[in-house]
Amino acid sequence: MATTTTRPARVAGTLAIGAAVAVALGVYGRLHQPTFRPITTLGFPDLVSMKVWLGSVAGLLALVQLVSALRLFGHLGSGPAPSWLGTFHRVSGGLAVLVSLPVAYHCLWALGFQYDQPRVLVHSLAGCIFYGAFVAKVLTLHSHMPRWALPVLGGLTFTALVVVVLTSAVWFLTTVGLPGGATY
């Protein structure tokens, strides 16, 4: 039986690429002059509605990711996971990222990386970490990485997205209420 060994440089390189993505987003968001104007609402009544609802959907998809990953890794349920679950996990993860992109794009372009309030700083950091961790996680999928890499990077991706959603959509829903006609 052939075994593969992971070179430390491969692990370090994957983590460095993910970190570079996170830092690049943060630097862009900080150096870019925020416009404080909406880009698009994608058919929602206003920008805040779009951000709250798409953020909420991304958060729900993150929970789907958690449950399906636990089932795939044998930590939930009994017996082998259904054959379709791997595809379902990949599709729901892709949808979570896809749904988050218009929100993240607006945040970076119109608002930039902000740090004047603790909640906003945590939100900005977690958003950058989310995309960096996602890139690193995707890079581990088809490379010979140690067994710990995928669950650790998946957990980091999940945690960062949950923090983003808690400091944005959930914060808005619990402090302001349902969106409708709100602006920056």
Disulfide bonds with the S-S distance in Angstrom:
none
